[in-house]
Amino acid sequence: MQLVVARIGRAHGIKGEVTVEVRTDEPELRLGPGAVLATDPPAAGPLTIATGRVHSGRLLLRFEGVGDRTAAEALRNTLLIAEVDPEELPEDPDEYYDHQLMDLDVVLTDGTPVGRVTEISHLPSQDLFIVERPDGSEVMIPFVEEIVTEIDLEEQRAVVDPPPGLLDERDALVASAREAAAGEGARADGDAEGARADGDADGAQAGGDADGAAR
């Protein structure tokens, strides 16, 4: 199976080095000297990594047969593709290859369907699930533990617990309205209890406790 592991950026210096946007959690394995990578577009490769080093926080690579800035610049925006055994798994149990996550069904914690993962977007700050919803629209979900609470590869399912507004602004408005209604109901119950107890102060305290439990 082929996986995109990097995208070539601009040329660096005059000796054929290029910056790369890393798209793998295992750059030492996938982007080390001697690695032979397919490319997209195919005509640009295959490319064999001659050297690699980190400069100012960026990975710099030089490929065999690419010896000057002009040749390096011609590779700009080329995708680097590694051949990976589909049964191979990352060493970290909390990490996944893109092909493992593609087409997962995305559901809320209560089982409500959200959609299907159609793309993994690798940004400098975090990874994103691009999820196609049943109506054909798309939503971006950050692939972080606080939001994506479970990945079940056997069931081909990702469970998400999104904050209000992430999936749909209307959902946020509905959620806020429901919370407000629940709070009002709780305060009303508290006031009623206070009235029965003939203590307005006790009623206010009961209302506050119920409101806290609702959140």
Backbone as JSON Lines, residues from 0, in Angstrom:
{"i":0,"aa":"M","n":[0.84,-1.19,0.0],"ca":[0.0,0.0,0.0],"c":[0.87,1.24,0.0]}
{"i":1,"aa":"Q","n":[0.46,2.25,-0.75],"ca":[1.24,3.47,-0.85],"c":[0.68,4.56,0.06]}
{"i":2,"aa":"L","n":[1.59,5.24,0.77],"ca":[1.21,6.32,1.67],"c":[2.02,7.57,1.34]}
{"i":3,"aa":"V","n":[1.35,8.71,1.32],"ca":[2.06,9.98,1.16],"c":[2.77,10.3,2.46]}
{"i":4,"aa":"V","n":[4.08,10.48,2.41],"ca":[4.85,10.72,3.62],"c":[5.42,12.13,3.69]}
{"i":5,"aa":"A","n":[5.4,12.87,2.57],"ca":[5.93,14.23,2.59],"c":[5.54,14.95,1.3]}
{"i":6,"aa":"R","n":[5.64,16.28,1.36],"ca":[5.49,17.12,0.17],"c":[6.72,18.0,0.07]}
{"i":7,"aa":"I","n":[7.32,18.04,-1.11],"ca":[8.52,18.84,-1.31],"c":[8.17,20.32,-1.38]}
{"i":8,"aa":"G","n":[8.92,21.13,-0.65],"ca":[8.73,22.57,-0.65],"c":[9.76,23.27,-1.53]}
{"i":9,"aa":"R","n":[10.15,24.43,-1.1],"ca":[11.08,25.23,-1.92],"c":[12.51,24.7,-1.81]}
{"i":10,"aa":"A","n":[13.32,25.1,-2.77],"ca":[14.73,24.74,-2.75],"c":[15.44,25.49,-1.63]}
{"i":11,"aa":"H","n":[16.49,24.86,-1.08],"ca":[17.26,25.48,0.0],"c":[18.73,25.48,-0.41]}
{"i":12,"aa":"G","n":[19.29,26.66,-0.56],"ca":[20.69,26.75,-0.96],"c":[20.87,26.45,-2.44]}
{"i":13,"aa":"I","n":[22.1,26.13,-2.81],"ca":[22.42,25.96,-4.23],"c":[22.89,24.54,-4.57]}
{"i":14,"aa":"K","n":[22.83,23.64,-3.58],"ca":[23.38,22.3,-3.81],"c":[22.32,21.21,-3.95]}
{"i":15,"aa":"G","n":[21.08,21.61,-4.19],"ca":[20.04,20.62,-4.47],"c":[19.18,20.22,-3.3]}
{"i":16,"aa":"E","n":[19.38,20.84,-2.14],"ca":[18.53,20.51,-0.99],"c":[17.14,21.14,-1.15]}
{"i":17,"aa":"V","n":[16.15,20.48,-0.55],"ca":[14.79,21.01,-0.56],"c":[14.22,20.91,0.85]}
{"i":18,"aa":"T","n":[13.31,21.82,1.17],"ca":[12.53,21.68,2.39],"c":[11.4,20.7,2.11]}
{"i":19,"aa":"V","n":[10.95,20.02,3.15],"ca":[9.83,19.1,2.97],"c":[8.81,19.3,4.08]}
{"i":20,"aa":"E","n":[7.56,19.17,3.71],"ca":[6.46,19.16,4.67],"c":[6.2,17.71,5.03]}
{"i":21,"aa":"V","n":[6.56,17.33,6.24],"ca":[6.47,15.93,6.67],"c":[5.01,15.54,6.91]}
{"i":22,"aa":"R","n":[4.62,14.4,6.38],"ca":[3.25,13.91,6.55],"c":[3.24,12.49,7.12]}
{"i":23,"aa":"T","n":[4.23,12.18,7.91],"ca":[4.31,10.88,8.55],"c":[4.77,11.08,9.99]}
{"i":24,"aa":"D","n":[4.31,10.2,10.88],"ca":[4.76,10.25,12.26],"c":[6.08,9.51,12.44]}
{"i":25,"aa":"E","n":[6.6,8.93,11.38],"ca":[7.84,8.17,11.45],"c":[8.84,8.65,10.39]}
{"i":26,"aa":"P","n":[9.24,9.94,10.46],"ca":[10.14,10.46,9.43],"c":[11.5,9.76,9.41]}
{"i":27,"aa":"E","n":[11.97,9.3,10.57],"ca":[13.26,8.62,10.61],"c":[13.22,7.33,9.8]}
{"i":28,"aa":"L","n":[12.06,6.68,9.79],"ca":[11.9,5.43,9.06],"c":[11.61,5.67,7.59]}
{"i":29,"aa":"R","n":[10.72,6.59,7.3],"ca":[10.24,6.79,5.93],"c":[11.12,7.72,5.1]}
{"i":30,"aa":"L","n":[11.82,8.64,5.78],"ca":[12.54,9.68,5.05],"c":[14.03,9.68,5.37]}
{"i":31,"aa":"G","n":[14.57,8.51,5.67],"ca":[15.99,8.4,5.97],"c":[16.81,8.21,4.7]}
{"i":32,"aa":"P","n":[18.12,8.48,4.76],"ca":[19.01,8.27,3.61],"c":[18.9,6.85,3.07]}
{"i":33,"aa":"G","n":[18.82,6.74,1.76],"ca":[18.68,5.44,1.11],"c":[17.26,5.07,0.78]}
{"i":34,"aa":"A","n":[16.28,5.76,1.37],"ca":[14.87,5.46,1.1],"c":[14.55,5.81,-0.35]}
{"i":35,"aa":"V","n":[13.85,4.9,-1.02],"ca":[13.42,5.13,-2.41],"c":[11.92,5.39,-2.39]}
{"i":36,"aa":"L","n":[11.53,6.53,-2.92],"ca":[10.14,6.97,-2.83],"c":[9.56,7.2,-4.21]}
{"i":37,"aa":"A","n":[8.31,6.75,-4.37],"ca":[7.56,7.09,-5.58],"c":[7.1,8.54,-5.45]}
{"i":38,"aa":"T","n":[6.6,9.09,-6.53],"ca":[6.21,10.51,-6.52],"c":[4.87,10.72,-7.2]}
{"i":39,"aa":"D","n":[4.29,11.84,-6.89],"ca":[3.1,12.33,-7.57],"c":[3.38,13.79,-7.89]}
{"i":40,"aa":"P","n":[3.6,14.14,-9.18],"ca":[3.39,13.32,-10.37],"c":[4.46,12.23,-10.54]}
{"i":41,"aa":"P","n":[4.06,11.1,-11.15],"ca":[4.99,9.98,-11.3],"c":[6.26,10.31,-12.08]}
{"i":42,"aa":"A","n":[6.16,11.25,-13.02],"ca":[7.31,11.58,-13.86],"c":[8.47,12.17,-13.07]}
{"i":43,"aa":"A","n":[8.2,12.67,-11.85],"ca":[9.26,13.28,-11.06],"c":[10.14,12.25,-10.35]}
{"i":44,"aa":"G","n":[9.73,11.02,-10.33],"ca":[10.47,10.01,-9.56],"c":[10.69,8.75,-10.35]}
{"i":45,"aa":"P","n":[11.09,7.68,-9.63],"ca":[11.28,7.65,-8.18],"c":[12.49,8.44,-7.73]}
{"i":46,"aa":"L","n":[12.48,8.84,-6.45],"ca":[13.56,9.62,-5.88],"c":[14.2,8.85,-4.73]}
{"i":47,"aa":"T","n":[15.52,8.84,-4.71],"ca":[16.27,8.2,-3.64],"c":[16.88,9.27,-2.75]}
{"i":48,"aa":"I","n":[16.61,9.21,-1.45],"ca":[17.13,10.21,-0.53],"c":[18.62,9.99,-0.31]}
{"i":49,"aa":"A","n":[19.41,11.03,-0.58],"ca":[20.85,10.96,-0.38],"c":[21.25,11.41,1.02]}
{"i":50,"aa":"T","n":[20.71,12.54,1.45],"ca":[21.01,13.07,2.78],"c":[19.77,13.72,3.36]}
{"i":51,"aa":"G","n":[19.77,13.86,4.66],"ca":[18.69,14.55,5.35],"c":[19.22,15.22,6.61]}
{"i":52,"aa":"R","n":[18.69,16.39,6.91],"ca":[19.1,17.09,8.12],"c":[18.01,18.08,8.51]}
{"i":53,"aa":"V","n":[18.02,18.47,9.78],"ca":[17.06,19.46,10.27],"c":[17.73,20.81,10.35]}
{"i":54,"aa":"H","n":[17.07,21.82,9.8],"ca":[17.61,23.18,9.81],"c":[16.49,24.14,10.19]}
{"i":55,"aa":"S","n":[16.68,24.85,11.3],"ca":[15.68,25.82,11.79],"c":[14.3,25.17,11.93]}
{"i":56,"aa":"G","n":[14.3,23.95,12.41],"ca":[13.04,23.25,12.66],"c":[12.41,22.62,11.44]}
{"i":57,"aa":"R","n":[13.06,22.72,10.27],"ca":[12.52,22.14,9.05],"c":[13.44,21.01,8.58]}
{"i":58,"aa":"L","n":[12.82,19.96,8.04],"ca":[13.61,18.86,7.49],"c":[14.06,19.23,6.08]}
{"i":59,"aa":"L","n":[15.35,19.07,5.83],"ca":[15.92,19.3,4.5],"c":[16.38,17.97,3.93]}
{"i":60,"aa":"L","n":[16.02,17.7,2.69],"ca":[16.45,16.48,2.02],"c":[17.2,16.83,0.74]}
{"i":61,"aa":"R","n":[18.12,15.93,0.39],"ca":[18.77,16.02,-0.92],"c":[18.64,14.66,-1.58]}
{"i":62,"aa":"F","n":[18.29,14.65,-2.86],"ca":[18.05,13.41,-3.58],"c":[19.2,13.11,-4.53]}
{"i":63,"aa":"E","n":[19.43,11.84,-4.74],"ca":[20.44,11.44,-5.7],"c":[20.08,11.96,-7.09]}
{"i":64,"aa":"G","n":[21.07,12.54,-7.78],"ca":[20.84,13.06,-9.12],"c":[20.29,14.47,-9.15]}
{"i":65,"aa":"V","n":[20.01,15.05,-7.98],"ca":[19.52,16.44,-7.91],"c":[20.65,17.25,-7.28]}
{"i":66,"aa":"G","n":[21.42,17.96,-8.11],"ca":[22.64,18.58,-7.6],"c":[22.67,20.08,-7.57]}
{"i":67,"aa":"D","n":[21.61,20.74,-8.01],"ca":[21.64,22.21,-7.97],"c":[20.25,22.76,-7.66]}
{"i":68,"aa":"R","n":[20.2,24.07,-7.47],"ca":[18.97,24.72,-7.06],"c":[17.87,24.6,-8.12]}
{"i":69,"aa":"T","n":[18.27,24.69,-9.39],"ca":[17.28,24.62,-10.46],"c":[16.57,23.27,-10.47]}
{"i":70,"aa":"A","n":[17.34,22.19,-10.33],"ca":[16.74,20.85,-10.31],"c":[15.89,20.66,-9.07]}
{"i":71,"aa":"A","n":[16.34,21.23,-7.95],"ca":[15.58,21.11,-6.7],"c":[14.26,21.87,-6.8]}
{"i":72,"aa":"E","n":[14.3,23.07,-7.36],"ca":[13.09,23.88,-7.48],"c":[12.08,23.22,-8.41]}
{"i":73,"aa":"A","n":[12.55,22.45,-9.37],"ca":[11.64,21.76,-10.3],"c":[10.81,20.7,-9.59]}
{"i":74,"aa":"L","n":[11.23,20.27,-8.4],"ca":[10.51,19.24,-7.65],"c":[9.47,19.84,-6.7]}
{"i":75,"aa":"R","n":[9.38,21.14,-6.66],"ca":[8.49,21.8,-5.71],"c":[7.04,21.3,-5.85]}
{"i":76,"aa":"N","n":[6.42,21.03,-4.7],"ca":[5.04,20.54,-4.58],"c":[4.87,19.07,-4.97]}
{"i":77,"aa":"T","n":[5.97,18.38,-5.26],"ca":[5.88,16.94,-5.54],"c":[5.6,16.18,-4.24]}
{"i":78,"aa":"L","n":[4.69,15.23,-4.31],"ca":[4.39,14.38,-3.15],"c":[5.33,13.18,-3.15]}
{"i":79,"aa":"L","n":[5.83,12.83,-1.97],"ca":[6.69,11.67,-1.8],"c":[5.87,10.53,-1.22]}
{"i":80,"aa":"I","n":[5.95,9.36,-1.85],"ca":[5.07,8.25,-1.51],"c":[5.89,7.01,-1.15]}
{"i":81,"aa":"A","n":[5.6,6.44,0.01],"ca":[6.3,5.25,0.48],"c":[5.41,4.02,0.32]}
{"i":82,"aa":"E","n":[6.04,2.9,0.03],"ca":[5.33,1.62,-0.04],"c":[5.32,1.01,1.36]}
{"i":83,"aa":"V","n":[4.1,0.75,1.88],"ca":[3.96,0.26,3.25],"c":[3.12,-1.01,3.26]}
{"i":84,"aa":"D","n":[3.54,-1.98,4.05],"ca":[2.77,-3.21,4.24],"c":[1.44,-2.83,4.89]}
{"i":85,"aa":"P","n":[0.3,-3.19,4.27],"ca":[-0.99,-2.81,4.84],"c":[-1.25,-3.38,6.23]}
{"i":86,"aa":"E","n":[-0.53,-4.44,6.59],"ca":[-0.69,-5.03,7.92],"c":[0.19,-4.36,8.96]}
{"i":87,"aa":"E","n":[1.09,-3.49,8.51],"ca":[2.01,-2.83,9.43],"c":[1.28,-1.77,10.24]}
{"i":88,"aa":"L","n":[1.6,-1.69,11.53],"ca":[0.98,-0.72,12.41],"c":[2.05,0.17,13.03]}
{"i":89,"aa":"P","n":[1.72,1.42,13.35],"ca":[2.69,2.28,14.04],"c":[3.06,1.7,15.4]}
{"i":90,"aa":"E","n":[4.24,2.04,15.88],"ca":[4.68,1.54,17.18],"c":[3.83,2.11,18.31]}
{"i":91,"aa":"D","n":[3.43,3.36,18.21],"ca":[2.6,4.0,19.23],"c":[1.15,3.58,19.02]}
{"i":92,"aa":"P","n":[0.5,2.97,20.03],"ca":[-0.88,2.51,19.86],"c":[-1.88,3.64,19.64]}
{"i":93,"aa":"D","n":[-1.48,4.88,19.95],"ca":[-2.37,6.01,19.75],"c":[-2.18,6.67,18.4]}
{"i":94,"aa":"E","n":[-1.34,6.1,17.56],"ca":[-1.11,6.64,16.23],"c":[-1.68,5.69,15.18]}
{"i":95,"aa":"Y","n":[-2.06,6.27,14.03],"ca":[-2.68,5.48,12.96],"c":[-2.15,5.97,11.62]}
{"i":96,"aa":"Y","n":[-2.08,5.07,10.68],"ca":[-1.78,5.46,9.32],"c":[-3.06,5.98,8.68]}
{"i":97,"aa":"D","n":[-2.89,6.85,7.7],"ca":[-4.05,7.45,7.04],"c":[-5.0,6.39,6.49]}
{"i":98,"aa":"H","n":[-4.45,5.33,5.89],"ca":[-5.33,4.34,5.26],"c":[-6.18,3.61,6.29]}
{"i":99,"aa":"Q","n":[-5.75,3.58,7.56],"ca":[-6.56,2.94,8.6],"c":[-7.77,3.79,8.96]}
{"i":100,"aa":"L","n":[-7.65,5.08,8.78],"ca":[-8.71,6.01,9.2],"c":[-9.68,6.36,8.08]}
{"i":101,"aa":"M","n":[-9.24,6.16,6.85],"ca":[-10.12,6.49,5.73],"c":[-11.38,5.62,5.75]}
{"i":102,"aa":"D","n":[-12.51,6.25,5.46],"ca":[-13.82,5.59,5.35],"c":[-14.39,5.14,6.69]}
{"i":103,"aa":"L","n":[-13.78,5.55,7.8],"ca":[-14.39,5.23,9.09],"c":[-15.73,5.96,9.22]}
{"i":104,"aa":"D","n":[-16.71,5.29,9.8],"ca":[-17.97,5.94,10.13],"c":[-17.76,6.79,11.38]}
{"i":105,"aa":"V","n":[-18.18,8.04,11.33],"ca":[-18.03,8.96,12.45],"c":[-19.39,9.1,13.14]}
{"i":106,"aa":"V","n":[-19.4,8.85,14.45],"ca":[-20.64,8.94,15.22],"c":[-20.39,9.73,16.49]}
{"i":107,"aa":"L","n":[-21.46,10.32,17.03],"ca":[-21.38,10.98,18.33],"c":[-21.35,9.93,19.43]}
{"i":108,"aa":"T","n":[-21.11,10.36,20.65],"ca":[-21.01,9.43,21.76],"c":[-22.32,8.67,22.02]}
{"i":109,"aa":"D","n":[-23.45,9.25,21.59],"ca":[-24.73,8.56,21.75],"c":[-25.1,7.71,20.54]}
{"i":110,"aa":"G","n":[-24.17,7.6,19.59],"ca":[-24.4,6.77,18.41],"c":[-24.99,7.5,17.22]}
{"i":111,"aa":"T","n":[-25.29,8.79,17.36],"ca":[-25.84,9.55,16.25],"c":[-24.82,9.65,15.11]}
{"i":112,"aa":"P","n":[-25.2,9.25,13.89],"ca":[-24.26,9.32,12.76],"c":[-23.9,10.77,12.43]}
{"i":113,"aa":"V","n":[-22.62,10.98,12.14],"ca":[-22.14,12.29,11.69],"c":[-21.77,12.24,10.22]}
{"i":114,"aa":"G","n":[-21.09,11.17,9.8],"ca":[-20.68,11.05,8.41],"c":[-19.58,10.02,8.26]}
{"i":115,"aa":"R","n":[-18.74,10.23,7.25],"ca":[-17.68,9.28,6.91],"c":[-16.39,10.02,6.61]}
{"i":116,"aa":"V","n":[-15.27,9.52,7.13],"ca":[-13.97,10.14,6.9],"c":[-13.57,9.94,5.44]}
{"i":117,"aa":"T","n":[-13.38,11.03,4.71],"ca":[-13.0,10.93,3.31],"c":[-11.58,11.42,3.05]}
{"i":118,"aa":"E","n":[-11.0,12.12,4.03],"ca":[-9.65,12.65,3.84],"c":[-9.04,12.98,5.2]}
{"i":119,"aa":"I","n":[-7.71,12.84,5.29],"ca":[-6.97,13.27,6.47],"c":[-6.12,14.46,6.05]}
{"i":120,"aa":"S","n":[-6.32,15.6,6.69],"ca":[-5.55,16.8,6.37],"c":[-4.49,17.0,7.45]}
{"i":121,"aa":"H","n":[-3.22,17.04,7.04],"ca":[-2.12,17.2,7.97],"c":[-1.67,18.66,7.99]}
{"i":122,"aa":"L","n":[-2.0,19.36,9.06],"ca":[-1.61,20.74,9.23],"c":[-0.43,20.82,10.19]}
{"i":123,"aa":"P","n":[0.32,21.93,10.18],"ca":[1.45,22.04,11.11],"c":[1.06,21.89,12.57]}
{"i":124,"aa":"S","n":[-0.13,22.38,12.95],"ca":[-0.53,22.37,14.35],"c":[-1.25,21.09,14.75]}
{"i":125,"aa":"Q","n":[-1.98,20.47,13.82],"ca":[-2.75,19.28,14.15],"c":[-3.24,18.62,12.87]}
{"i":126,"aa":"D","n":[-3.76,17.4,13.02],"ca":[-4.38,16.69,11.91],"c":[-5.89,16.89,11.97]}
{"i":127,"aa":"L","n":[-6.52,16.85,10.81],"ca":[-7.97,17.04,10.72],"c":[-8.6,15.88,9.99]}
{"i":128,"aa":"F","n":[-9.75,15.43,10.48],"ca":[-10.61,14.54,9.71],"c":[-11.48,15.41,8.81]}
{"i":129,"aa":"I","n":[-11.5,15.11,7.51],"ca":[-12.49,15.72,6.61],"c":[-13.62,14.7,6.51]}
{"i":130,"aa":"V","n":[-14.78,15.08,7.01],"ca":[-15.9,14.14,7.13],"c":[-17.03,14.56,6.19]}
{"i":131,"aa":"E","n":[-17.44,13.64,5.35],"ca":[-18.58,13.89,4.46],"c":[-19.86,13.48,5.18]}
{"i":132,"aa":"R","n":[-20.79,14.42,5.27],"ca":[-22.06,14.16,5.95],"c":[-23.05,13.54,4.99]}
{"i":133,"aa":"P","n":[-24.12,12.96,5.51],"ca":[-25.11,12.31,4.65],"c":[-25.7,13.21,3.57]}
{"i":134,"aa":"D","n":[-25.75,14.53,3.84],"ca":[-26.32,15.45,2.84],"c":[-25.29,15.9,1.81]}
{"i":135,"aa":"G","n":[-24.05,15.36,1.9],"ca":[-23.03,15.71,0.94],"c":[-22.12,16.85,1.38]}
{"i":136,"aa":"S","n":[-22.47,17.55,2.43],"ca":[-21.62,18.63,2.93],"c":[-20.44,18.04,3.7]}
{"i":137,"aa":"E","n":[-19.43,18.87,3.97],"ca":[-18.24,18.42,4.67],"c":[-18.05,19.21,5.96]}
{"i":138,"aa":"V","n":[-17.45,18.54,6.94],"ca":[-17.1,19.19,8.2],"c":[-15.7,18.74,8.57]}
{"i":139,"aa":"M","n":[-14.92,19.65,9.18],"ca":[-13.56,19.33,9.61],"c":[-13.54,19.09,11.11]}
{"i":140,"aa":"I","n":[-13.0,17.97,11.53],"ca":[-12.95,17.6,12.94],"c":[-11.5,17.41,13.35]}
{"i":141,"aa":"P","n":[-11.0,18.2,14.3],"ca":[-9.61,18.02,14.76],"c":[-9.41,16.62,15.33]}
{"i":142,"aa":"F","n":[-8.33,15.98,14.91],"ca":[-8.03,14.63,15.38],"c":[-7.2,14.76,16.66]}
{"i":143,"aa":"V","n":[-7.9,15.13,17.74],"ca":[-7.28,15.25,19.06],"c":[-8.1,14.43,20.04]}
{"i":144,"aa":"E","n":[-7.44,13.98,21.1],"ca":[-8.06,13.05,22.04],"c":[-9.3,13.62,22.7]}
{"i":145,"aa":"E","n":[-9.3,14.94,22.92],"ca":[-10.45,15.56,23.6],"c":[-11.71,15.5,22.75]}
{"i":146,"aa":"I","n":[-11.56,15.42,21.43],"ca":[-12.72,15.42,20.53],"c":[-12.97,14.04,19.94]}
{"i":147,"aa":"V","n":[-11.93,13.41,19.4],"ca":[-12.07,12.05,18.88],"c":[-11.76,11.11,20.04]}
{"i":148,"aa":"T","n":[-12.79,10.64,20.71],"ca":[-12.6,9.91,21.96],"c":[-12.3,8.43,21.77]}
{"i":149,"aa":"E","n":[-12.62,7.89,20.6],"ca":[-12.4,6.46,20.38],"c":[-12.22,6.17,18.89]}
{"i":150,"aa":"I","n":[-11.25,5.31,18.58],"ca":[-11.08,4.77,17.24],"c":[-11.23,3.26,17.35]}
{"i":151,"aa":"D","n":[-12.24,2.72,16.72],"ca":[-12.49,1.28,16.75],"c":[-12.31,0.75,15.33]}
{"i":152,"aa":"L","n":[-11.12,0.2,15.06],"ca":[-10.82,-0.27,13.71],"c":[-11.62,-1.52,13.36]}
{"i":153,"aa":"E","n":[-11.92,-2.34,14.34],"ca":[-12.71,-3.55,14.07],"c":[-14.12,-3.2,13.63]}
{"i":154,"aa":"E","n":[-14.7,-2.2,14.29],"ca":[-16.05,-1.76,13.94],"c":[-16.04,-0.69,12.86]}
{"i":155,"aa":"Q","n":[-14.83,-0.26,12.45],"ca":[-14.68,0.8,11.45],"c":[-15.47,2.05,11.85]}
{"i":156,"aa":"R","n":[-15.15,2.51,13.07],"ca":[-15.93,3.61,13.63],"c":[-15.02,4.55,14.42]}
{"i":157,"aa":"A","n":[-15.31,5.84,14.3],"ca":[-14.65,6.86,15.12],"c":[-15.74,7.57,15.93]}
{"i":158,"aa":"V","n":[-15.55,7.62,17.25],"ca":[-16.52,8.26,18.13],"c":[-16.0,9.65,18.47]}
{"i":159,"aa":"V","n":[-16.86,10.66,18.3],"ca":[-16.44,12.04,18.55],"c":[-17.36,12.69,19.57]}
{"i":160,"aa":"D","n":[-16.77,13.59,20.35],"ca":[-17.51,14.37,21.34],"c":[-17.18,15.84,21.08]}
{"i":161,"aa":"P","n":[-17.78,16.43,20.04],"ca":[-17.4,17.79,19.62],"c":[-17.94,18.86,20.55]}
{"i":162,"aa":"P","n":[-17.21,19.94,20.7],"ca":[-17.74,21.08,21.45],"c":[-18.86,21.74,20.66]}
{"i":163,"aa":"P","n":[-19.76,22.47,21.34],"ca":[-20.85,23.15,20.63],"c":[-20.32,24.04,19.52]}
{"i":164,"aa":"G","n":[-20.95,23.91,18.34],"ca":[-20.59,24.76,17.23],"c":[-19.6,24.16,16.26]}
{"i":165,"aa":"L","n":[-18.92,23.06,16.64],"ca":[-17.92,22.47,15.74],"c":[-18.57,21.86,14.51]}
{"i":166,"aa":"L","n":[-19.65,21.13,14.7],"ca":[-20.29,20.46,13.57],"c":[-21.23,21.38,12.82]}
{"i":167,"aa":"D","n":[-21.91,22.25,13.54],"ca":[-22.89,23.11,12.89],"c":[-23.24,24.22,13.85]}
{"i":168,"aa":"E","n":[-23.23,25.47,13.38],"ca":[-23.59,26.59,14.25],"c":[-25.0,26.45,14.77]}
{"i":169,"aa":"R","n":[-25.86,25.85,13.95],"ca":[-27.23,25.66,14.41],"c":[-27.28,24.71,15.58]}
{"i":170,"aa":"D","n":[-26.4,23.67,15.55],"ca":[-26.34,22.74,16.66],"c":[-25.96,23.47,17.94]}
{"i":171,"aa":"A","n":[-25.03,24.44,17.8],"ca":[-24.6,25.18,18.97],"c":[-25.75,25.99,19.54]}
{"i":172,"aa":"L","n":[-26.56,26.61,18.65],"ca":[-27.7,27.4,19.11],"c":[-28.73,26.51,19.8]}
{"i":173,"aa":"V","n":[-28.97,25.35,19.23],"ca":[-29.93,24.42,19.83],"c":[-29.44,23.95,21.18]}
{"i":174,"aa":"A","n":[-28.14,23.61,21.23],"ca":[-27.57,23.14,22.49],"c":[-27.66,24.22,23.56]}
{"i":175,"aa":"S","n":[-27.36,25.47,23.18],"ca":[-27.42,26.56,24.13],"c":[-28.86,26.77,24.62]}
{"i":176,"aa":"A","n":[-29.8,26.67,23.69],"ca":[-31.2,26.85,24.06],"c":[-31.64,25.75,25.02]}
{"i":177,"aa":"R","n":[-31.2,24.52,24.74],"ca":[-31.57,23.41,25.61],"c":[-30.96,23.57,27.0]}
{"i":178,"aa":"E","n":[-29.7,24.03,27.05],"ca":[-29.06,24.23,28.33],"c":[-29.77,25.34,29.12]}
{"i":179,"aa":"A","n":[-30.14,26.4,28.39],"ca":[-30.83,27.49,29.05],"c":[-32.18,27.03,29.6]}
{"i":180,"aa":"A","n":[-32.88,26.22,28.78],"ca":[-34.18,25.71,29.22],"c":[-34.02,24.79,30.43]}
{"i":181,"aa":"A","n":[-32.99,23.96,30.38],"ca":[-32.75,23.06,31.5],"c":[-32.42,23.84,32.76]}
{"i":182,"aa":"G","n":[-31.63,24.91,32.59],"ca":[-31.29,25.73,33.74],"c":[-32.51,26.42,34.31]}
{"i":183,"aa":"E","n":[-33.37,26.95,33.42],"ca":[-34.59,27.61,33.89],"c":[-35.47,26.61,34.63]}
{"i":184,"aa":"G","n":[-35.57,25.38,34.06],"ca":[-36.38,24.35,34.72],"c":[-35.82,24.01,36.08]}
{"i":185,"aa":"A","n":[-34.52,23.9,36.16],"ca":[-33.89,23.57,37.44],"c":[-34.12,24.68,38.45]}
{"i":186,"aa":"R","n":[-33.98,25.95,37.99],"ca":[-34.2,27.06,38.91],"c":[-35.66,27.11,39.36]}
{"i":187,"aa":"A","n":[-36.59,26.78,38.43],"ca":[-38.0,26.78,38.8],"c":[-38.26,25.72,39.85]}
{"i":188,"aa":"D","n":[-37.66,24.52,39.65],"ca":[-37.82,23.46,40.65],"c":[-37.27,23.91,41.99]}
{"i":189,"aa":"G","n":[-36.13,24.58,41.93],"ca":[-35.52,25.04,43.17],"c":[-36.41,26.05,43.87]}
{"i":190,"aa":"D","n":[-36.96,26.99,43.1],"ca":[-37.83,27.99,43.7],"c":[-39.05,27.35,44.32]}
{"i":191,"aa":"A","n":[-39.59,26.32,43.61],"ca":[-40.76,25.64,44.14],"c":[-40.42,24.96,45.45]}
{"i":192,"aa":"E","n":[-39.27,24.31,45.5],"ca":[-38.85,23.67,46.73],"c":[-38.69,24.71,47.83]}
{"i":193,"aa":"G","n":[-38.12,25.85,47.44],"ca":[-37.94,26.91,48.43],"c":[-39.27,27.41,48.94]}
{"i":194,"aa":"A","n":[-40.27,27.51,48.04],"ca":[-41.58,27.98,48.46],"c":[-42.21,27.0,49.43]}
{"i":195,"aa":"R","n":[-42.06,25.7,49.11],"ca":[-42.64,24.7,50.0],"c":[-41.94,24.71,51.34]}
{"i":196,"aa":"A","n":[-40.67,25.04,51.3],"ca":[-39.92,25.07,52.55],"c":[-40.09,26.4,53.27]}
{"i":197,"aa":"D","n":[-40.86,27.33,52.62],"ca":[-41.08,28.66,53.19],"c":[-39.75,29.37,53.41]}
{"i":198,"aa":"G","n":[-38.75,29.12,52.52],"ca":[-37.45,29.81,52.64],"c":[-36.97,30.22,51.28]}
{"i":199,"aa":"D","n":[-37.1,31.51,50.93],"ca":[-36.65,31.95,49.61],"c":[-35.17,31.68,49.44]}
{"i":200,"aa":"A","n":[-34.4,31.87,50.49],"ca":[-32.96,31.65,50.38],"c":[-32.68,30.19,50.08]}
{"i":201,"aa":"D","n":[-33.4,29.27,50.76],"ca":[-33.21,27.84,50.48],"c":[-33.6,27.52,49.07]}
{"i":202,"aa":"G","n":[-34.65,28.17,48.56],"ca":[-35.1,27.93,47.19],"c":[-34.04,28.36,46.2]}
{"i":203,"aa":"A","n":[-33.42,29.52,46.43],"ca":[-32.39,29.99,45.52],"c":[-31.21,29.03,45.52]}
{"i":204,"aa":"Q","n":[-30.83,28.49,46.73],"ca":[-29.73,27.55,46.81],"c":[-30.05,26.27,46.06]}
{"i":205,"aa":"A","n":[-31.3,25.79,46.21],"ca":[-31.69,24.57,45.5],"c":[-31.63,24.78,44.02]}
{"i":206,"aa":"G","n":[-32.07,25.96,43.54],"ca":[-32.03,26.26,42.13],"c":[-30.61,26.28,41.62]}
{"i":207,"aa":"G","n":[-29.66,26.88,42.4],"ca":[-28.27,26.93,41.96],"c":[-27.69,25.54,41.87]}
{"i":208,"aa":"D","n":[-27.96,24.63,42.84],"ca":[-27.42,23.28,42.79],"c":[-27.93,22.54,41.59]}
{"i":209,"aa":"A","n":[-29.22,22.69,41.27],"ca":[-29.77,21.98,40.12],"c":[-29.16,22.48,38.83]}
{"i":210,"aa":"D","n":[-28.91,23.79,38.72],"ca":[-28.33,24.36,37.53],"c":[-26.91,23.83,37.34]}
{"i":211,"aa":"G","n":[-26.16,23.71,38.42],"ca":[-24.82,23.17,38.33],"c":[-24.82,21.74,37.86]}
{"i":212,"aa":"A","n":[-25.73,20.92,38.36],"ca":[-25.81,19.53,37.95],"c":[-26.17,19.42,36.49]}
{"i":213,"aa":"A","n":[-26.98,20.35,35.96],"ca":[-27.38,20.29,34.57],"c":[-26.2,20.52,33.64]}
{"i":214,"aa":"R","n":[-25.25,21.38,34.03],"ca":[-24.08,21.61,33.21],"c":[-23.14,20.43,33.29]}
